[in-house]
Amino acid sequence: VTARYGPGAQVITRPRPHLQAVQQVAAAVGARIIIFNRRYEPHSARCDQAVEVALAAQGCQVITFNASLLREPHEVKMDQTVWAGHFGTLTPFLKAWEKLGPIPAPVKPPNHLPVA
């Protein structure tokens, strides 16, 4: 499936398996830089890591970013030695979250998308 976004820009989607789909699209458009959102579920994270390693081995630069969470999971560190309760309690998580300070402002959208 191909969808157009602005003059000459497009988004191409392909079904799984992920690695072969990304390799096919990258080869078809001559991409040397691959950018995608990080996923955090264990199976998805392993899949993304395998894609990243394989693409890097082929000489592609891979850039990943957080697109769906306010904080990266590894940033919120709960000290389990100083609280009482059970894991269903939100307070320890909230306190760990608050120690990180304010949430960064969202990145502004680009004025235009460069198209090769």
N, C-alpha and C positions, 0 to 999 in steps of 0.2 A: 504494500500500500504506500502510495506517495501522496503527501499533502503539501500544498504550496503555502508559504508564509511570506508575503511581500515579493517584490520583483526578483525573480531568479532564485529565491531561497526555497528550500523544501525540507521536509522531514520524511524519512523513509523508514517504514517499519517492516519487520520480517518476523515470521514465527520462529519458535525454538528449533534446534538447539542454539543457544546464544552465541557461542564462539564462532560457529560456521556462519551464522547470519551476519555478525559484525564483520568477519573477514570478507564475506561476499560484497557487502555494501562498501566497505573501505576500499577494496580493489576496484569496484565499479566506478567510484568517484575519485579515486586517487588520494584518499585521505591518509595523512601521515600522523595526525593528531586525533585521538579518540577521547571524547569527553562524555562522562556519564555520571548519574547520581549513585551515591553509595547506597547499598541495601544492607540491612542489619540482621535479618533472620539468618540463622546459621547456614542453612542450605544455600540461600541466595548469596550470602557473603562468600562462601566457598566457590560458588559458580563465578562470581565476579572476579575473585582472586585468580582463578584459572584463566579467565579471559584476559585479565591484565597481564599475567605472566606470558601467555602465548603471544599476545600482540607486541609486547616489549621485545620478545625474542625475534619477532619479524621486523623490528626496527621502528615500530610505531611508538610515539609518545602517548602515554595514557594519563589523563587527568580526571580525578574523581572529586566529587564534592557532595556536601550535605545539602539536600534539597527539601527534605520533608520533616526535619526535627529542629526544635529550637536550640538544642544542645546535642553534641555528640554523646553517645552513651558512656564512653570512657571518661568524660569530663566530670560527671556527677559521681563523686566518690563518697560513699557512706562509711563512716567509722563505726563498725558494728560493736566496738568495745565500749562505747560510751552511751548507748541507748538501751532502753528496755522495751520490750513489746514483741510483736511478731511482724512478719514481712507484709501482712495486710495493712499495717499502719503507715499512713502517708507522711506523718510528721518527720521521721528521719530523712526521708527522701527530700522533703520540702526544705529542711534545714540545710542539707548538703547543696541543694539547688541555689538557695539564697546566698550562700557563701561565694558563689561565682560572680555575683554582681549583676548589673542589668544586662538584658539581652541585647546583643548588637543590633543596630538598625539594619533593615533589609537593604540589599544592594539595589540600586536603581536600575530599571530596565535600560537597555541600550537605545539610543536614538534611531539606530538602523542596524540591520544585520548585513555585514559584508558578504558578498557572494562572489565566488571565483568564476 
